[in-house]
Amino acid sequence: MHLDGILVVNKPSGITSHDVVNFIRQKFNMERVGHAGTLDPMATGVLVMLLGKATKLSNTFTNNDKEYIAKVFFGKSTDTQDASGKVIEEKNIDNPGIEAIKKTLDSFKGEIEQIPPMVSAIKHKGKKLYQLARLGKTVIREPRKIKISYIEILDFKFPELTFRVKCSKGTYVRTLCEDIGRSLGVPSHMSGLIRTQSGDFLLEDSKNLDEIHEKDIISFSSYDRHI
């Protein structure tokens, strides 16, 4: 089947972004399928799928800003910076208070540097960092410049904070969650993540895997200057 275009999927929790690629390949009996920005297995939300000739536009879509709703749990940190990992630090902590949290979130706005996590697909001497992490190895990672366009509190029920953030390509939200806790002087990890927007594509426009049909494939004619 020759299909070219964009499919906006609402990725469920518990599967990888590559699992979604495989699902689409089988669904439409085609090989050329990619995505524009990985979502961790525990995360849900907008995953932009590129089909056929649209796969050539991967960089265009991957470079777009993303918006997330994230949950950060205070009092525990993990070796993966999210709820899927092993707890490596746990403390009984006092409620830092909403004002201290707001001030901390404000400090992350704008251009900042972030050290990527070990559990990531970034390569070090030809090997992906998560492969080294599985072997129990840790390497020094250079900080990378990212941009936080906005970050705001949605809900706070101690010890869990829910916030919305819009950020640039290459931002690790689970690292941001750990850094927020560190700024407050407490261990923390990301306990939930929903991608609500990727570029122009919104969560309310996305389709669950069991709802996808050929008619849902969007033309990429306005993006195809290089094809």
C-alpha positions as CSV (number, residue, x, y, z in Angstrom):
1,M,0.0,0.0,0.0
2,H,1.4,3.4,-1.0
3,L,0.4,5.9,1.7
4,D,2.1,9.2,2.2
5,G,1.2,11.6,5.1
6,I,1.0,12.3,8.8
7,L,-0.8,10.3,11.4
8,V,-1.3,11.8,14.9
9,V,-1.4,9.0,17.4
10,N,-2.3,9.1,21.1
11,K,0.3,6.7,22.3
12,P,-0.9,4.5,25.2
13,S,1.3,3.8,28.3
14,G,3.3,0.6,28.4
15,I,4.6,0.4,24.9
16,T,7.5,2.0,23.1
17,S,7.4,4.5,20.2
18,H,8.9,1.8,18.0
19,D,6.0,-0.5,19.0
20,V,3.7,2.1,17.5
21,V,5.8,2.2,14.3
22,N,5.4,-1.6,14.0
23,F,1.7,-1.4,14.6
24,I,1.2,1.2,11.8
25,R,3.4,-0.9,9.5
26,Q,1.3,-3.9,10.0
27,K,-2.0,-2.0,10.0
28,F,-1.3,-0.5,6.5
29,N,1.0,-3.2,5.2
30,M,3.9,-0.7,4.5
31,E,7.6,-0.4,5.5
32,R,8.3,3.3,5.4
33,V,7.0,4.5,8.8
34,G,8.7,6.7,11.3
35,H,7.9,9.0,14.1
36,A,8.9,12.6,15.1
37,G,10.1,12.5,18.6
38,T,10.3,9.5,21.0
39,L,7.9,9.1,23.9
40,D,9.1,6.9,26.8
41,P,7.1,3.7,27.4
42,M,5.3,5.0,30.5
43,A,4.3,8.3,28.7
44,T,1.1,8.8,26.8
45,G,0.0,11.4,24.3
46,V,0.9,12.9,20.9
47,L,3.2,10.8,18.8
48,V,3.5,12.2,15.2
49,M,3.8,9.3,12.8
50,L,5.3,9.9,9.3
51,L,4.2,7.5,6.5
52,G,5.8,6.9,3.1
53,K,7.4,10.0,1.6
54,A,6.6,12.0,4.7
55,T,9.4,10.2,6.5
56,K,11.8,12.5,4.7
57,L,10.4,15.3,6.8
58,S,11.5,13.7,10.1
59,N,13.9,16.6,11.1
60,T,11.2,19.2,10.3
61,F,8.7,17.7,12.7
62,T,11.3,16.5,15.3
63,N,12.6,20.0,15.7
64,N,9.2,21.4,16.7
65,D,8.5,22.5,20.3
66,K,6.6,20.1,22.5
67,E,4.1,20.6,25.3
68,Y,3.6,18.2,28.2
69,I,1.7,17.7,31.4
70,A,4.0,16.1,33.9
71,K,3.8,14.8,37.4
72,V,6.8,15.0,39.8
73,F,6.8,13.0,43.0
74,F,8.9,14.5,45.9
75,G,10.7,12.3,48.3
76,K,12.1,9.5,46.1
77,S,14.6,9.5,43.2
78,T,15.1,6.6,40.8
79,D,17.9,5.4,38.6
80,T,15.8,6.2,35.5
81,Q,14.5,9.5,36.8
82,D,10.9,8.2,36.4
83,A,8.6,5.7,38.1
84,S,9.8,2.8,36.0
85,G,13.2,2.8,37.8
86,K,14.7,1.5,41.0
87,V,14.5,3.8,44.0
88,I,18.0,5.0,44.8
89,E,17.2,7.7,47.4
90,E,14.2,8.1,49.7
91,K,13.6,10.7,52.4
92,N,10.9,11.9,54.7
93,I,10.5,15.5,53.6
94,D,8.5,18.5,54.6
95,N,6.0,20.1,52.2
96,P,8.1,22.7,50.4
97,G,5.0,24.9,49.9
98,I,3.4,26.2,46.7
99,E,5.3,29.5,46.7
100,A,8.7,27.8,46.9
101,I,7.7,25.5,44.1
102,K,6.4,28.4,41.9
103,K,9.7,30.2,42.4
104,T,11.6,27.1,41.5
105,L,9.7,26.5,38.3
106,D,10.2,30.1,37.3
107,S,13.9,29.6,37.6
108,F,13.8,27.1,34.7
109,K,12.2,29.4,32.2
110,G,14.1,30.5,29.2
111,E,17.4,29.1,27.8
112,I,19.0,26.7,30.3
113,E,21.5,23.9,30.2
114,Q,20.4,20.3,31.0
115,I,22.5,17.2,31.5
116,P,20.9,14.3,29.5
117,P,20.1,11.2,31.5
118,M,22.0,7.9,31.3
119,V,18.9,6.1,30.2
120,S,18.6,7.8,26.8
121,A,19.4,7.1,23.2
122,I,22.3,9.6,23.0
123,K,25.4,7.9,21.8
124,H,28.8,7.7,23.5
125,K,31.7,6.2,21.5
126,G,29.2,4.4,19.2
127,K,27.0,3.0,22.0
128,K,23.7,4.3,23.2
129,L,23.7,5.5,26.8
130,Y,20.9,3.3,27.9
131,Q,22.9,0.3,26.7
132,L,25.8,1.4,28.9
133,A,23.4,2.0,31.8
134,R,22.1,-1.5,31.5
135,L,25.7,-2.7,32.1
136,G,25.9,-0.5,35.2
137,K,28.1,2.0,33.6
138,T,27.9,5.8,33.9
139,V,29.7,8.2,31.7
140,I,30.1,12.0,31.9
141,R,27.5,13.7,29.7
142,E,28.0,17.3,28.4
143,P,25.2,19.7,29.3
144,R,23.0,20.7,26.4
145,K,21.2,23.9,25.8
146,I,17.4,23.7,25.8
147,K,14.6,26.3,26.0
148,I,11.6,26.3,28.4
149,S,9.0,28.6,26.8
150,Y,6.7,28.3,29.8
151,I,6.2,26.2,32.9
152,E,3.2,26.4,35.2
153,I,1.6,24.6,38.2
154,L,-1.7,22.8,37.4
155,D,-2.1,21.0,40.7
156,F,-0.2,20.3,43.9
157,K,-1.2,17.6,46.4
158,F,1.9,16.9,48.4
159,P,4.0,15.0,47.7
160,E,3.0,15.2,44.0
161,L,3.1,18.2,41.7
162,T,1.4,18.4,38.3
163,F,2.7,21.0,35.9
164,R,2.5,22.0,32.2
165,V,5.6,22.8,30.3
166,K,6.4,23.8,26.7
167,C,10.0,23.1,25.7
168,S,12.4,22.7,22.8
169,K,13.6,19.6,21.0
170,G,16.0,17.6,23.2
171,T,14.4,18.4,26.5
172,Y,14.2,15.4,28.9
173,V,11.1,16.1,31.1
174,R,12.1,13.3,33.6
175,T,15.5,15.1,34.0
176,L,13.6,18.4,34.5
177,C,11.5,16.7,37.2
178,E,14.6,15.5,39.0
179,D,16.2,18.9,38.7
180,I,13.1,20.6,40.1
181,G,13.4,18.4,43.2
182,R,17.1,19.1,43.4
183,S,16.5,22.8,43.3
184,L,14.1,22.4,46.3
185,G,16.7,20.2,48.1
186,V,14.7,17.0,47.9
187,P,14.9,13.7,45.9
188,S,12.2,13.5,43.2
189,H,11.2,11.6,40.0
190,M,8.7,11.9,37.2
191,S,5.6,10.0,38.1
192,G,3.5,10.7,35.0
193,L,3.8,12.3,31.6
194,I,1.4,13.2,28.8
195,R,2.5,14.9,25.6
196,T,-0.3,17.3,24.8
197,Q,1.2,19.0,21.7
198,S,3.9,18.5,19.2
199,G,4.3,21.4,16.8
200,D,0.9,22.2,15.4
201,F,-0.6,18.8,16.4
202,L,-2.7,18.6,19.6
203,L,-3.8,15.8,21.8
204,E,-7.5,16.4,21.0
205,D,-6.7,15.8,17.3
206,S,-4.9,12.4,18.0
207,K,-6.3,9.0,17.5
208,N,-6.1,5.9,19.7
209,L,-4.5,2.9,18.1
210,D,-7.8,1.0,17.8
211,E,-9.4,4.1,16.1
212,I,-6.9,4.6,13.3
213,H,-8.1,4.4,9.7
214,E,-6.7,5.4,6.3
215,K,-8.9,8.5,6.3
216,D,-7.0,9.8,9.4
217,I,-3.8,10.3,7.4
218,I,-3.1,14.0,6.9
219,S,-1.7,15.4,3.7
220,F,1.8,16.8,4.2
221,S,1.6,19.1,1.1
222,S,2.3,22.3,3.1
223,Y,5.5,20.7,4.5
224,D,6.8,19.0,1.4
225,R,9.1,21.7,0.0
226,H,12.0,19.2,0.0
227,I,10.2,16.3,-1.5
